[in-house]
């Protein structure tokens, strides 16, 4: 199989760093943001940011010519 | 009309409507093995999205997540972390898996191992491990159905008869529908669940505390330690969190049913674009945790956290709403359970029984055997469900500890030419043995690490070692499907 580009892998790693490896930095109650303890706020925020990272990874793959988007689904 | 009768008949009505939809959606297509298992490989973006979401939103989401927020607190946060990451992994591995699937007309996960590593024994072993570890997942769906009936009948119907009844309904549903019918019932289920989750997640904190922020303020006041790791537990700390999040995000599409559902897509790009948007669908998860936390303060003495969501719904809302939410919950258990049964049965019949005991079987006979297997596997799950009292989330983590052991064989198989069958075979055996040993001797977590993750590390190490030690074979490149597939 063609391996993904380094750029795409980079954007894939960002959420892993944000919500997994860095747990000791954000697993706390304060500051409370929008009424949520900080750890809840942080994880919910990354549910919204992860699609952006994957969209960026998608663009990297298209740009590198690894994939040609969506042609098969146009009828 | 008693309250329990109203609630139960609403649940029954919802199940009935869904079954009729499933039956009609399935009946329009001729049911050969490929149609039954992968829907003729013709699903577009929307249907694949629904089918995959159908696997994500299980009883685990509905009752399990709130249950762990209730009983464990902080450790339940792993659920918010692993879901987006699982889709990151799927972005990279599902499209190439689909390419291989289309090229070789694969139907199951074990087919993949067969075609990549050229070993019937490995493929049969993968099928066996897949079926064994799907059982706890199936079991948790039955437990969930049992809880729904138990709470909705106000304790009038005991959990065991409820589960036996549920088992019969789900098996009937699988027989008549196949994967296409199940995908359409997913539509109903997802709308209902979305409604139920948003409604309960907002209304419950509002009713008792005046809002989500005020609910958190009350929890911080009463039990601040509950909200961070390790919460109400002693040994589920930050190391456990990292190892569990990695295990479950790597393992998410190693479930035979998730792996198989990627074959239903129309194109690999469908899967890639799906992965980009899917994390948004997880936004109901935090709401379930809010409900569990509210229940912890409002109903502090429940015997089992998994009861918390429905009990607080019963306490807070009119009985018809309990019925509607119970019905949503029932479908949330039935749809994934149906997919799991279908997958486990196909794996057993096609990749385990036929190659080893009956090589001359036709596809039609395999389909029949698969249907019989549905009954046997579900009966096993039912027996476990009746005799065990493990929480829903713990059951899911047990399954993950098993199926994630496929991860090295899949990922290295896709992207590395060097890795070979014996290496992957010994890696899986090492991983499963480590997991079994640690769990049976009650060493999970082991020195703070999730036992499944310890097994996965050992697995990777064994695969790497055996790959390096074994001499390169001349046939290595021809076994590796990359060259053939990417040249289409």
Contacts between the chains, C-beta under 8 A, distances in Angstrom:
chain1	res1	chain2	res2	distance
A	1	B	96	4.1
A	1	B	99	7.2
A	1	B	100	7.8
A	1	B	414	4.8
A	1	B	415	5.8
A	1	B	481	8.0
A	1	B	482	4.9
A	1	B	485	6.9
A	1	B	486	6.7
A	2	B	96	7.7
A	2	B	482	7.7
A	2	B	486	5.6
A	3	B	415	5.4
A	4	B	92	5.5
A	8	B	92	7.6
A	9	B	92	7.7
A	12	B	88	4.9
A	12	B	91	6.7
A	12	B	92	6.3
A	15	B	84	5.7
A	15	B	85	5.9
A	15	B	88	5.6
A	16	B	85	6.0
A	16	B	88	7.0
A	19	B	80	7.8
A	19	B	81	4.3
A	19	B	84	6.8
A	19	B	85	6.7
A	19	B	245	7.3
A	20	B	81	6.0
A	20	B	85	6.6
A	20	B	241	7.9
A	20	B	242	5.7
A	20	B	245	4.7
A	20	B	246	6.6
A	20	B	249	7.9
A	21	B	242	6.5
A	23	B	229	7.4
A	23	B	238	5.0
A	23	B	241	5.3
A	23	B	242	6.1
A	24	B	238	5.6
A	27	B	74	7.4
A	27	B	77	7.7
A	27	B	228	5.3
A	27	B	229	5.5
A	27	B	238	6.6
A	27	B	241	7.7
A	28	B	228	6.2
A	29	B	220	6.0
A	29	B	224	6.2
A	29	B	227	5.7
A	29	B	228	6.4
A	32	B	213	7.8
A	32	B	216	7.2
A	32	B	220	8.0
A	34	B	213	7.2
A	35	B	211	7.0
A	35	B	212	5.8
A	35	B	213	2.2
A	35	B	214	7.5
A	35	B	216	6.0
A	35	B	217	7.7
A	36	B	212	7.4
A	36	B	213	7.3
A	36	B	216	6.4
A	37	B	216	5.9
A	37	B	220	7.1
A	37	B	227	5.2
A	37	B	228	7.8
A	39	B	74	7.7
A	39	B	77	6.1
A	39	B	227	7.2
A	39	B	228	6.3
A	40	B	77	7.4
A	40	B	80	7.6
A	40	B	216	7.7
A	40	B	227	7.8
A	40	B	286	6.6
A	40	B	289	7.6
A	43	B	77	6.2
A	43	B	80	3.9
A	43	B	81	5.7
A	43	B	286	7.6
A	44	B	80	6.8
A	44	B	283	7.7
A	44	B	286	5.3
A	46	B	81	7.9
A	46	B	84	6.1
A	47	B	80	7.0
A	47	B	83	7.4
A	47	B	84	5.5
A	47	B	279	5.4
A	47	B	280	7.0
A	47	B	282	5.5
A	47	B	283	5.9
A	47	B	285	7.9
A	47	B	286	7.9
A	48	B	279	7.9
A	48	B	280	7.2
A	50	B	84	3.8
A	50	B	85	7.7
A	50	B	87	7.0
A	50	B	88	6.7
A	50	B	279	4.3
A	51	B	276	5.5
A	51	B	277	5.9
A	51	B	279	5.3
A	51	B	280	5.8
A	53	B	88	7.5
A	54	B	87	7.0
A	54	B	88	6.5
A	54	B	91	5.4
A	54	B	275	6.0
A	54	B	276	4.3
A	54	B	279	7.6
A	55	B	276	5.3
A	57	B	91	6.4
A	58	B	91	7.7
A	58	B	272	6.4
A	58	B	273	7.4
A	58	B	276	5.8
A	61	B	272	7.8
A	67	B	95	7.6
A	67	B	268	7.7
A	67	B	269	6.5
A	67	B	272	6.9
A	69	B	269	5.8
A	69	B	273	7.9
A	70	B	269	5.7
A	70	B	273	7.7
A	72	B	266	6.9
A	72	B	267	4.4
A	72	B	269	6.7
A	73	B	44	6.6
A	73	B	45	7.0
A	73	B	266	6.7
A	73	B	267	6.3
A	73	B	269	7.1
A	73	B	270	6.9
